[in-house]
Amino acid sequence: MRWDRIKILYAIESERQRAGILIAIVSIILSVFLSLSLQQRFAVDARNFANVLSQNAQYFLLMFFIFAGSTISLLYLTELKSDESKGIVDTFLTHPIERGDFAFAKLLALAYPLAIATVIISIVFLIFSGEIFILGPLLSTGIIVSILVLLLCVFSIAFLSSILIRYSPLPEMLIIFYFVGGYLFISTMGIIPDTRKYIAALFPFLTIVKLFGGINVSIVEIVLMSSSIFAYIILLYLSYVWMNTYKRRALG
Amino acid sequence: MKWESVLIGLSIASIIFLGMSLNAQPVALYEGNHYLNPHREVHMKIVEFGGELKVKFKITVGGKNASKNITIYLDGKKIPQGKWVSTGYIGVHTLVINSTKEVNMDLYVYSKGESVYIPISFGIVAALSALLAFAKYRQDKKYQRS
């Protein structure tokens, strides 16, 4: 990664793009799902209490993942496509700035303020609604960490699909398939008890909530979760390398 | 990074939280059939945002005056049936029910409403963040003109 170039492009991109609209949309989605899924009054058997709290948090994360994830990815692709149609990628990018640098800087300019906004909103909600006293400090921290990992997954998929931007609507279909298909995958895996651990391979943020919630998580699940986070980071890097190497096929 | 975008996002989210926390209707927390026997207590965790609870019982099966055989403890203190009890704090409470005879009962737990501190806090956060975003926007405009 050429951080010096990415840093300059990031400064330009953060002035250019409309991150404010995206933050407003994601804030609405986040606050509605946080309020609906976490702030509930309920009474349960004391033995299942940790399970119920963890399941509520997982349900909120899954809904947030599907709605906010598809919104963020599609908006990123739209902005990138708009830049490409204006000729910014072909006309104004000169050597040594590559297409991968530009796309990654654009992604960072979206991801950084969005991550800060989601973390601040989650902390404000957890503290002022009294939810922190119910979930406990550990599970509350787990939710915040999970949101950050969730954003990593979302941005990896958005960046990966941007390789295929010239074959539109293929990248949009890939995004919809990933998010909606992911929900169906979890629904199916939830029914079959022995296969539940494989959810950690695709959605590591759900396992993080379980781990912080004090639920027994198997070693296989922890290994799958760690390798999944690593795989998403590798996916980001490989997409970046691909864009810089195969110029004709990739973006631009 | 544009901090005013983050502040506007926080303001919008706080307004939604404020709206969601205004629901002050009494809500049944639990409704369900329980089988009580002298050797096995019922242990329940109650999540509650109001700081006040009403624990009400309806005995469906059992002998005459069966409710007299039941004792209820909320956070370790004995509480009466069918009356509002102040829990004193927002959070998780432990309800323990035991009986001297075998009883089959329907259990209802009501919550009186939300604490006023929740909407007030979200209102303050919404107003403050909107004010800060506006101030930042004005400052940027001033800087651009000069």
Interface residues (C-beta under 8 A of the other chain):
Chain A: S14 A19 G20 I23 A24 V26 S27 I28 L30 S31 V32 L34 S35 L36 Q39 Q40 R41 F42 A43 V44 D45 A46 R47 F49 Y112 P113 I116 A117 I120 I121 V124 F125 F128 S129 G130 F133 I134
Chain B: M1 K2 E4 S5 V6 I8 G9 L10 I12 A13 S14 I16 F17 M20 S21 V27 L29 Y30 H43 M44 K45 I46 V47 E48 F49 Y89 I90 G91 V92 T94 L95 V109 S111 S115 I118 S121 F122 V125
